[in-house]
Amino acid sequence: MDVFLYNFNFIWFNSFLALVAVLFGWLMNKADSVFAKTWTGFIWLIFLPNTLYILTDVSHLFEDWPRVNNLFRMILILQYTLFSIFGIITFMLAVYFFQKTLERKNKKRIKTLTFVAIVALNFLVGFGVVLGGVERTNSWHIFTNPIRVINDVFYVIFSIELVILSLGVGILANIIYFLLVKPMNDWVKKKL
């Protein structure tokens, strides 16, 4: 039972961080002024990697596995499955609001520019996930310890292995988004 209580703490905290990205993505999309779009967009961008970062928490499943009996293993699998689905949903929603913001801005060249921007953004998310996972850089460090963030960014950039890992996570982010964006658009049209 201690395993579930410990997991509950980091799951709620990481879920909160992911929801910050969704909230500020929504605020960015709704904002009318350039100033409001800029500051909500900045907060959205620094918290966005927290959405997909949730998928990396599945690694804790392997640590938890030997600590629980067979009955609790099924609950553990359910816990991590739901948490991973939540991470994908928050990622999709947060990027969706960015897509809608772009589409409102430039109606003539929507498809090409939006596609390029989302692909680039997803590679940036991949970089952010690696920055958080390897260097343990948190989103709020931009405000509380910007020198650390700069040092961590350079560390990742100058590591071939971490750049490759960032590219891999970026590819995964693009696959997830472009596989699920049409069903999400259809759902949004029906429900909203």
Buried (B, 14 or more C-beta within 10 A) or exposed (E): EEBBEEBEEEBEEBBEBBBBBBBBBBBBBEBEEEEEBEBBBEBBBBBBBBBBBBBBBEEBBEEBEEEBEEEBBEEBEEBBEEBBEBBBBBBBBBBBBBBBBBBEEEEEEBEEBBEEBBBEBBBBBBBBBBBBBBBEBBBEBBEEBEEBBEEBBEBBEEBEEBBEBBBEBBBBBBEBBEEBBEEBEEEEEEEE
